[in-house]
Amino acid sequence: MSKLEELMAARKDLEQRISEAQREARASSILKVRALMAEFGLTAADIGGKSGGGRVDGAAKPKGKVAVKFHNAVTGDNWSGRGLQPRWLKAALAAGAKITDFAV
């Protein structure tokens, strides 16, 4: 068996041992967390789990439309100022208009 083959075999063995150690550490950690949650009567929402939306205070993330910041009076198009500039605004700016001309 060549030196390279020996090293590759050792690498494979080491990777398997690392993987097993990670699984054991994860399982142990999960048991500890579950025990603490049971001891203090906590839920996933209390610690910012998926069911809590990731917020510590448990409040829902605000959702809704963003206010319009730019308006094209000719076409009636609007842009909130978020994301890429719309084509109508890019074209107007390329034609020499200023972005402040469209500010609401």
N, CA, C and O atoms as a MOPAC input file, in Angstrom:
PM7 MOZYME 1SCF
protein

 N      0.86200 1    -1.17600 1     0.00000 1
 C      0.00000 1     0.00000 1     0.00000 1
 C      0.91000 1     1.24100 1     0.00000 1
 O      1.83400 1     1.34400 1     0.80700 1
 N      0.63800 1     2.16100 1    -0.89900 1
 C      1.48200 1     3.35100 1    -1.00600 1
 C      1.17700 1     4.33700 1     0.11600 1
 O      0.16100 1     4.24100 1     0.80500 1
 N      2.06900 1     5.26000 1     0.26900 1
 C      1.91400 1     6.28400 1     1.31500 1
 C      0.62400 1     7.07900 1     1.09800 1
 O     -0.08000 1     7.39500 1     2.05700 1
 N      0.31800 1     7.40000 1    -0.15600 1
 C     -0.89700 1     8.14700 1    -0.47400 1
 C     -2.13700 1     7.35300 1    -0.08300 1
 O     -3.06000 1     7.91000 1     0.51100 1
 N     -2.17400 1     6.08000 1    -0.39800 1
 C     -3.32100 1     5.24400 1    -0.04400 1
 C     -3.48400 1     5.14900 1     1.46700 1
 O     -4.60600 1     5.16100 1     1.97500 1
 N     -2.36300 1     5.05500 1     2.19100 1
 C     -2.42600 1     5.00800 1     3.64500 1
 C     -3.00900 1     6.30500 1     4.20600 1
 O     -3.85700 1     6.28200 1     5.09900 1
 N     -2.54400 1     7.43100 1     3.67300 1
 C     -3.04400 1     8.72500 1     4.13500 1
 C     -4.52700 1     8.90500 1     3.80900 1
 O     -5.28200 1     9.44200 1     4.62000 1
 N     -4.93900 1     8.46200 1     2.63700 1
 C     -6.35300 1     8.57500 1     2.25100 1
 C     -7.22500 1     7.71500 1     3.16400 1
 O     -8.31300 1     8.13400 1     3.55800 1
 N     -6.75500 1     6.52300 1     3.49800 1
 C     -7.50500 1     5.64400 1     4.40500 1
 C     -7.58900 1     6.28000 1     5.79400 1
 O     -8.63800 1     6.24100 1     6.43800 1
 N     -6.47900 1     6.86400 1     6.24900 1
 C     -6.48100 1     7.52100 1     7.55100 1
 C     -7.42400 1     8.72000 1     7.54300 1
 O     -8.12200 1     8.97500 1     8.52400 1
 N     -7.44100 1     9.44100 1     6.45000 1
 C     -8.33500 1    10.59600 1     6.32200 1
 C     -9.79500 1    10.15800 1     6.41200 1
 O    -10.59500 1    10.77000 1     7.11900 1
 N    -10.13100 1     9.08800 1     5.68500 1
 C    -11.50800 1     8.58000 1     5.69100 1
 C    -11.91800 1     8.16700 1     7.10300 1
 O    -13.02100 1     8.48100 1     7.55000 1
 N    -11.03200 1     7.46500 1     7.80000 1
 C    -11.31500 1     7.04500 1     9.17100 1
 C    -11.50200 1     8.25600 1    10.08100 1
 O    -12.42400 1     8.29100 1    10.89500 1
 N    -10.63100 1     9.23800 1     9.94100 1
 C    -10.71200 1    10.43600 1    10.76400 1
 C    -12.00600 1    11.20700 1    10.49100 1
 O    -12.63700 1    11.69700 1    11.42800 1
 N    -12.40400 1    11.32100 1     9.23500 1
 C    -13.65000 1    12.01000 1     8.90000 1
 C    -14.85400 1    11.29600 1     9.50200 1
 O    -15.79100 1    11.94900 1     9.96300 1
 N    -14.84200 1     9.97400 1     9.50300 1
 C    -15.93200 1     9.21000 1    10.10800 1
 C    -15.97500 1     9.43600 1    11.61500 1
 O    -17.05500 1     9.58100 1    12.18700 1
 N    -14.81800 1     9.46800 1    12.25900 1
 C    -14.75300 1     9.69500 1    13.70300 1
 C    -15.22500 1    11.11400 1    14.04900 1
 O    -15.91600 1    11.31600 1    15.04800 1
 N    -14.85600 1    12.07400 1    13.23400 1
 C    -15.30000 1    13.46300 1    13.45100 1
 C    -16.81300 1    13.54900 1    13.31600 1
 O    -17.47900 1    14.18100 1    14.13600 1
 N    -17.35300 1    12.91700 1    12.28700 1
 C    -18.79400 1    12.93700 1    12.05500 1
 C    -19.54500 1    12.31700 1    13.23100 1
 O    -20.56500 1    12.85000 1    13.66900 1
 N    -19.05000 1    11.21100 1    13.73300 1
 C    -19.68800 1    10.54400 1    14.87200 1
 C    -19.61200 1    11.42000 1    16.12800 1
 O    -20.58200 1    11.49800 1    16.88200 1
 N    -18.48800 1    12.06700 1    16.35500 1
 C    -18.33400 1    12.93900 1    17.51700 1
 C    -19.28500 1    14.13100 1    17.41900 1
 O    -19.84400 1    14.56400 1    18.42600 1
 N    -19.46900 1    14.65600 1    16.22400 1
 C    -20.40300 1    15.77100 1    16.03400 1
 C    -21.83500 1    15.33300 1    16.32200 1
 O    -22.58900 1    16.06500 1    16.96300 1
 N    -22.21600 1    14.14200 1    15.85400 1
 C    -23.56000 1    13.62700 1    16.11600 1
 C    -23.79300 1    13.45500 1    17.61300 1
 O    -24.85200 1    13.81300 1    18.12700 1
 N    -22.80100 1    12.90700 1    18.30800 1
 C    -22.92700 1    12.70400 1    19.74800 1
 C    -23.03300 1    14.03500 1    20.49000 1
 O    -23.84400 1    14.17300 1    21.40500 1
 N    -22.22500 1    15.00300 1    20.10300 1
 C    -22.26400 1    16.32100 1    20.75700 1
 C    -23.60200 1    17.00000 1    20.51000 1
 O    -24.15600 1    17.63200 1    21.41000 1
 N    -24.12100 1    16.87400 1    19.30000 1
 C    -25.42300 1    17.46600 1    18.97300 1
 C    -26.53700 1    16.82000 1    19.79800 1
 O    -27.38500 1    17.51000 1    20.36400 1
 N    -26.52200 1    15.49200 1    19.85800 1
 C    -27.55900 1    14.78300 1    20.61800 1
 C    -27.49400 1    15.15900 1    22.09500 1
 O    -28.52900 1    15.36300 1    22.73000 1
 N    -26.29700 1    15.25100 1    22.63700 1
 C    -26.13100 1    15.63100 1    24.03700 1
 C    -26.63400 1    17.05100 1    24.27900 1
 O    -27.29700 1    17.31500 1    25.28300 1
 N    -26.32500 1    17.95200 1    23.37500 1
 C    -26.76700 1    19.34400 1    23.51100 1
 C    -28.28400 1    19.45200 1    23.44500 1
 O    -28.88700 1    20.21600 1    24.20000 1
 N    -28.89700 1    18.69800 1    22.55400 1
 C    -30.35200 1    18.72600 1    22.43400 1
 C    -31.00400 1    18.23800 1    23.72900 1
 O    -31.99400 1    18.81000 1    24.18300 1
 N    -30.45200 1    17.19500 1    24.31000 1
 C    -30.99600 1    16.69200 1    25.57500 1
 C    -30.87900 1    17.73600 1    26.68500 1
 O    -31.80800 1    17.90700 1    27.47400 1
 N    -29.74500 1    18.43300 1    26.74900 1
 C    -29.55400 1    19.47200 1    27.75800 1
 C    -30.55600 1    20.60700 1    27.57200 1
 O    -31.15400 1    21.08100 1    28.53800 1
 N    -30.73700 1    21.04000 1    26.32700 1
 C    -31.67100 1    22.13300 1    26.04400 1
 C    -33.09100 1    21.72700 1    26.39600 1
 O    -33.82800 1    22.50600 1    27.00100 1
 N    -33.48200 1    20.51300 1    26.02100 1
 C    -34.83200 1    20.04200 1    26.34400 1
 C    -35.05200 1    19.97400 1    27.85300 1
 O    -36.13000 1    20.30600 1    28.34700 1
 N    -34.03100 1    19.54500 1    28.57400 1
 C    -34.15300 1    19.46300 1    30.03400 1
 C    -34.32900 1    20.85800 1    30.63600 1
 O    -35.15300 1    21.05100 1    31.53000 1
 N    -33.56200 1    21.81900 1    30.15000 1
 C    -33.70000 1    23.19100 1    30.64800 1
 C    -35.05900 1    23.77400 1    30.29000 1
 O    -35.67000 1    24.46600 1    31.10600 1
 N    -35.53800 1    23.50400 1    29.08300 1
 C    -36.85600 1    24.00200 1    28.67600 1
 C    -37.94200 1    23.42500 1    29.57300 1
 O    -38.85800 1    24.13600 1    29.98600 1
 N    -37.83600 1    22.13900 1    29.87300 1
 C    -38.83000 1    21.50400 1    30.74400 1
 C    -38.74000 1    22.06100 1    32.16300 1
 O    -39.76300 1    22.29000 1    32.80900 1
 N    -37.53600 1    22.27600 1    32.63800 1
 C    -37.33700 1    22.77200 1    33.99300 1
 C    -37.94700 1    24.15700 1    34.19400 1
 O    -38.51500 1    24.44500 1    35.24700 1
 N    -37.82600 1    25.00500 1    33.18300 1
 C    -38.31000 1    26.37800 1    33.29600 1
 C    -39.63300 1    26.61900 1    32.56000 1
 O    -40.12200 1    27.74800 1    32.52300 1
 N    -40.20700 1    25.57800 1    31.98100 1
 C    -41.48600 1    25.70500 1    31.29200 1
 C    -41.41500 1    26.56600 1    30.03800 1
 O    -42.34800 1    27.31500 1    29.74600 1
 N    -40.33000 1    26.46600 1    29.30500 1
 C    -40.13800 1    27.27900 1    28.10700 1
 C    -40.62900 1    26.57000 1    26.85400 1
 O    -40.65300 1    25.34100 1    26.79100 1
 N    -41.01800 1    27.35700 1    25.86400 1
 C    -41.38800 1    26.82500 1    24.55400 1
 C    -40.41700 1    27.36800 1    23.52100 1
 O    -39.59600 1    28.23400 1    23.82300 1
 N    -40.51500 1    26.85400 1    22.29500 1
 C    -39.65600 1    27.33900 1    21.22000 1
 C    -39.89800 1    28.82900 1    20.97800 1
 O    -38.96600 1    29.56100 1    20.64500 1
 N    -41.13100 1    29.27700 1    21.13900 1
 C    -41.44900 1    30.68900 1    20.93900 1
 C    -40.74600 1    31.55800 1    21.98400 1
 O    -40.35800 1    32.68900 1    21.69000 1
 N    -40.58400 1    31.04000 1    23.19000 1
 C    -39.91900 1    31.79500 1    24.25200 1
 C    -38.44700 1    32.05800 1    23.95400 1
 O    -37.89200 1    33.07300 1    24.37500 1
 N    -37.82500 1    31.14500 1    23.23200 1
 C    -36.39900 1    31.29700 1    22.95700 1
 C    -36.13200 1    31.71100 1    21.51600 1
 O    -34.99900 1    31.62400 1    21.04100 1
 N    -37.16500 1    32.15800 1    20.82700 1
 C    -36.97700 1    32.66800 1    19.47100 1
 C    -36.95300 1    31.58300 1    18.42300 1
 O    -36.28900 1    31.73200 1    17.39700 1
 N    -37.65900 1    30.49600 1    18.65400 1
 C    -37.72600 1    29.42500 1    17.68000 1
 C    -38.59700 1    29.80200 1    16.49800 1
 O    -39.10900 1    30.91900 1    16.42900 1
 N    -38.76600 1    28.87700 1    15.57200 1
 C    -39.53400 1    29.12000 1    14.35300 1
 C    -40.96200 1    29.55200 1    14.63700 1
 O    -41.50900 1    30.39900 1    13.93100 1
 N    -41.56500 1    28.97700 1    15.66200 1
 C    -42.95100 1    29.31900 1    15.93500 1
 C    -43.10900 1    30.71900 1    16.50100 1
 O    -44.21900 1    31.25100 1    16.53000 1
 N    -42.01100 1    31.32800 1    16.95500 1
 C    -42.06700 1    32.67300 1    17.51500 1
 C    -41.66600 1    33.74900 1    16.52900 1
 O    -41.63400 1    34.92600 1    16.88900 1
 N    -41.36100 1    33.38700 1    15.30700 1
 C    -40.98500 1    34.36400 1    14.31100 1
 C    -39.58200 1    34.91000 1    14.49600 1
 O    -39.19000 1    35.85500 1    13.81100 1
 N    -38.81600 1    34.32600 1    15.41800 1
 C    -37.44500 1    34.74300 1    15.60800 1
 C    -37.27800 1    35.98800 1    16.45600 1
 O    -36.15400 1    36.44600 1    16.66300 1
 N    -38.37200 1    36.54500 1    16.95200 1
 C    -38.27800 1    37.75300 1    17.77000 1
 C    -38.38700 1    37.38300 1    19.23200 1
 O    -39.21700 1    36.55700 1    19.61100 1
 N    -37.55900 1    37.98700 1    20.04600 1
 C    -37.52200 1    37.66800 1    21.47100 1
 C    -38.81100 1    38.08500 1    22.15700 1
 O    -39.30100 1    37.37600 1    23.03600 1
 N    -39.37300 1    39.23500 1    21.76300 1
 C    -40.57300 1    39.73100 1    22.43000 1
 C    -41.84300 1    39.02500 1    21.98200 1
 O    -42.91600 1    39.28400 1    22.52700 1
 N    -41.73900 1    38.13100 1    20.99200 1
 C    -42.88500 1    37.37200 1    20.51900 1
 C    -43.80100 1    38.14400 1    19.59200 1
 O    -44.78900 1    37.59300 1    19.10600 1
 N    -43.49700 1    39.40200 1    19.33600 1
 C    -44.34100 1    40.21300 1    18.46400 1
 C    -44.12700 1    39.79300 1    17.01200 1
 O    -43.03400 1    39.38900 1    16.61600 1
 N    -45.18900 1    39.90000 1    16.24200 1
 C    -45.09600 1    39.56700 1    14.82800 1
 C    -44.32000 1    40.64800 1    14.09300 1
 O    -44.36900 1    41.82500 1    14.45200 1
 N    -43.61100 1    40.23000 1    13.06800 1
 C    -42.86500 1    41.17400 1    12.25100 1
 C    -43.85900 1    42.02000 1    11.46100 1
 O    -44.76900 1    41.47200 1    10.83900 1
 N    -43.70500 1    43.33200 1    11.47200 1
 C    -44.66000 1    44.16100 1    10.74800 1
 C    -44.59100 1    43.89400 1     9.24800 1
 O    -43.51400 1    43.81500 1     8.65700 1
 N    -45.75400 1    43.76200 1     8.66000 1
 C    -45.82700 1    43.51100 1     7.22400 1
 C    -46.77200 1    44.52600 1     6.60900 1
 O    -47.68100 1    45.03100 1     7.26600 1
 N    -46.54800 1    44.80600 1     5.37800 1
 C    -47.41400 1    45.72800 1     4.69000 1
 C    -46.65500 1    46.45300 1     3.59600 1
 O    -45.47200 1    46.20300 1     3.36400 1
 N    -47.33900 1    47.33300 1     2.94500 1
 C    -46.73300 1    48.06800 1     1.84800 1
 C    -45.85400 1    49.18600 1     2.37600 1
 O    -46.08200 1    49.73300 1     3.45500 1
 N    -44.85900 1    49.50400 1     1.59500 1
 C    -43.95100 1    50.58700 1     1.91500 1
 C    -44.47600 1    51.84800 1     1.22800 1
 O    -44.99900 1    51.78100 1     0.11600 1
 N    -44.33900 1    52.97100 1     1.87900 1
 C    -44.83900 1    54.22600 1     1.33000 1
 C    -44.12500 1    54.57600 1     0.02800 1
 O    -42.94400 1    54.27900 1    -0.15300 1
 N    -44.86000 1    55.20500 1    -0.86100 1
 C    -44.31400 1    55.65000 1    -2.14200 1
 C    -43.41000 1    56.85300 1    -1.89700 1
 O    -43.77200 1    57.78000 1    -1.17300 1
 N    -42.23000 1    56.82400 1    -2.51100 1
 C    -41.30200 1    57.94200 1    -2.36500 1
 C    -41.09100 1    58.68500 1    -3.67400 1
 O    -40.69100 1    59.85000 1    -3.67800 1
 N    -41.36300 1    58.00300 1    -4.79100 1
 C    -41.18400 1    58.61400 1    -6.10700 1
 C    -42.40000 1    58.32800 1    -6.97000 1
 O    -42.90300 1    57.20400 1    -6.99200 1
 N    -42.87300 1    59.34500 1    -7.68100 1
 C    -44.08400 1    59.22400 1    -8.48400 1
 C    -43.86300 1    59.86700 1    -9.84700 1
 O    -43.31200 1    60.96300 1    -9.94800 1
 N    -44.30100 1    59.16700 1   -10.89600 1
 C    -44.24500 1    59.71200 1   -12.24600 1
 C    -45.64100 1    60.23200 1   -12.57200 1
 O    -46.56400 1    59.44400 1   -12.77700 1
 N    -45.80000 1    61.53700 1   -12.62100 1
 C    -47.10800 1    62.15100 1   -12.84400 1
 C    -47.65600 1    61.85000 1   -14.23300 1
 O    -48.87200 1    61.81800 1   -14.42000 1
 N    -46.78100 1    61.63000 1   -15.20600 1
 C    -47.22700 1    61.37600 1   -16.58100 1
 C    -47.84600 1    59.99300 1   -16.71100 1
 O    -48.93000 1    59.85000 1   -17.27700 1
 N    -47.17100 1    58.97700 1   -16.19300 1
 C    -47.65900 1    57.60500 1   -16.34900 1
 C    -48.40800 1    57.08700 1   -15.12400 1
 O    -49.14100 1    56.10300 1   -15.21100 1
 N    -48.22400 1    57.74500 1   -13.99200 1
 C    -48.87400 1    57.29600 1   -12.76100 1
 C    -48.10900 1    56.20200 1   -12.03400 1
 O    -48.59800 1    55.64400 1   -11.05100 1
 N    -46.90300 1    55.89100 1   -12.51900 1
 C    -46.09600 1    54.85500 1   -11.88900 1
 C    -45.50400 1    55.36500 1   -10.58000 1
 O    -45.23600 1    56.55600 1   -10.42100 1
 N    -45.30400 1    54.43300 1    -9.64500 1
 C    -44.73600 1    54.76900 1    -8.34100 1
 C    -43.56000 1    53.86200 1    -8.04800 1
 O    -43.42600 1    52.78000 1    -8.61900 1
 N    -42.70000 1    54.33000 1    -7.13300 1
 C    -41.58400 1    53.52000 1    -6.66400 1
 C    -41.35000 1    53.86000 1    -5.20900 1
 O    -41.36500 1    55.02900 1    -4.82500 1
 N    -41.13200 1    52.83000 1    -4.39300 1
 C    -40.93400 1    53.03300 1    -2.95600 1
 C    -39.51400 1    53.44500 1    -2.61000 1
 O    -39.25200 1    53.88100 1    -1.48900 1
 N    -38.60300 1    53.31400 1    -3.55000 1
 C    -37.21200 1    53.63000 1    -3.27300 1
 C    -36.42500 1    52.41400 1    -2.85000 1
 O    -35.22300 1    52.50800 1    -2.60100 1
 N    -37.08100 1    51.27500 1    -2.76400 1
 C    -36.40900 1    50.03300 1    -2.40300 1
 C    -36.16700 1    49.19900 1    -3.65200 1
 O    -36.94900 1    49.23800 1    -4.60200 1
 N    -35.09000 1    48.45800 1    -3.63800 1
 C    -34.78300 1    47.59300 1    -4.76700 1
 C    -34.20700 1    48.38100 1    -5.93000 1
 O    -33.80200 1    49.53500 1    -5.78500 1
 N    -34.17900 1    47.73700 1    -7.08000 1
 C    -33.64800 1    48.38200 1    -8.27400 1
 C    -34.57900 1    49.49500 1    -8.74400 1
 O    -35.79200 1    49.44100 1    -8.54000 1
 N    -33.98800 1    50.49600 1    -9.37400 1
 C    -34.81100 1    51.57600 1    -9.92400 1
 C    -35.64900 1    51.02100 1   -11.07800 1
 O    -35.15000 1    50.23200 1   -11.88100 1
 N    -36.91100 1    51.42600 1   -11.16200 1
 C    -37.75100 1    50.94900 1   -12.26300 1
 C    -37.30000 1    51.55500 1   -13.59200 1
 O    -36.60700 1    52.57200 1   -13.62500 1
 N    -37.70200 1    50.91700 1   -14.67100 1
 C    -37.29200 1    51.36300 1   -16.01200 1
 C    -37.71400 1    52.79500 1   -16.30400 1
 O    -36.95200 1    53.56000 1   -16.89400 1
 N    -38.92800 1    53.16100 1   -15.89100 1
 C    -39.39200 1    54.51000 1   -16.20100 1
 C    -38.51400 1    55.56100 1   -15.53100 1
 O    -38.28500 1    56.62900 1   -16.09700 1
 N    -38.02200 1    55.26800 1   -14.33400 1
 C    -37.16900 1    56.21900 1   -13.62900 1
 C    -35.77400 1    56.24500 1   -14.24600 1
 O    -35.18500 1    57.31500 1   -14.40000 1
 N    -35.24500 1    55.08000 1   -14.59700 1
 C    -33.93800 1    55.04200 1   -15.24500 1
 C    -33.95800 1    55.81600 1   -16.55200 1
 O    -33.03300 1    56.57100 1   -16.85200 1
 N    -35.03000 1    55.62300 1   -17.33300 1
 C    -35.13300 1    56.31300 1   -18.62100 1
 C    -35.21600 1    57.82300 1   -18.41300 1
 O    -34.58600 1    58.58600 1   -19.14600 1
 N    -35.98000 1    58.25000 1   -17.43000 1
 C    -36.12000 1    59.68400 1   -17.17100 1
 C    -34.80300 1    60.28000 1   -16.69900 1
 O    -34.44800 1    61.38800 1   -17.10300 1
 N    -34.07800 1    59.56900 1   -15.85800 1
 C    -32.79300 1    60.06200 1   -15.38200 1
 C    -31.77400 1    60.12100 1   -16.51200 1
 O    -30.96000 1    61.04200 1   -16.57600 1
 N    -31.82300 1    59.13900 1   -17.40100 1
 C    -30.92100 1    59.13900 1   -18.55600 1
 C    -31.24400 1    60.29400 1   -19.50400 1
 O    -30.36200 1    60.79400 1   -20.20200 1
 N    -32.50900 1    60.71500 1   -19.52500 1
 C    -32.92600 1    61.81200 1   -20.39900 1
 C    -32.61400 1    63.17700 1   -19.78400 1
 O    -32.86900 1    64.20600 1   -20.41000 1
 N    -32.06500 1    63.20100 1   -18.56500 1
 C    -31.66800 1    64.44800 1   -17.97400 1
 C    -32.49300 1    64.89200 1   -16.77700 1
 O    -32.17900 1    65.91400 1   -16.16600 1
 N    -33.51500 1    64.17000 1   -16.43400 1
 C    -34.32600 1    64.53700 1   -15.27400 1
 C    -33.54700 1    64.26100 1   -13.98600 1
 O    -32.59000 1    63.48700 1   -13.97800 1
 N    -33.96400 1    64.89000 1   -12.92500 1
 C    -33.34700 1    64.65500 1   -11.61300 1
 C    -34.29500 1    63.82100 1   -10.77500 1
 O    -35.51500 1    63.90900 1   -10.90700 1
 N    -33.71400 1    63.02000 1    -9.91900 1
 C    -34.54700 1    62.13200 1    -9.10400 1
 C    -35.45600 1    62.94700 1    -8.18100 1
 O    -36.54200 1    62.49400 1    -7.82200 1
 N    -35.01900 1    64.13500 1    -7.80200 1
 C    -35.84500 1    64.98000 1    -6.93900 1
 C    -37.10300 1    65.46200 1    -7.65800 1
 O    -38.06800 1    65.87200 1    -7.01300 1
 N    -37.09800 1    65.41400 1    -8.98700 1
 C    -38.29300 1    65.79000 1    -9.75300 1
 C    -39.43500 1    64.82400 1    -9.50700 1
 O    -40.59900 1    65.17800 1    -9.69800 1
 N    -39.11800 1    63.60600 1    -9.08500 1
 C    -40.14100 1    62.58000 1    -8.89000 1
 C    -40.44200 1    62.31000 1    -7.42300 1
 O    -41.29900 1    61.48300 1    -7.11200 1
 N    -39.75200 1    62.99400 1    -6.52200 1
 C    -39.96200 1    62.77100 1    -5.09500 1
 C    -41.35600 1    63.18500 1    -4.67800 1
 O    -41.88000 1    64.19900 1    -5.13800 1
 N    -41.94600 1    62.40000 1    -3.81100 1
 C    -43.29800 1    62.68800 1    -3.31700 1
 C    -43.20600 1    63.59400 1    -2.11900 1
 O    -44.22900 1    63.96400 1    -1.54400 1

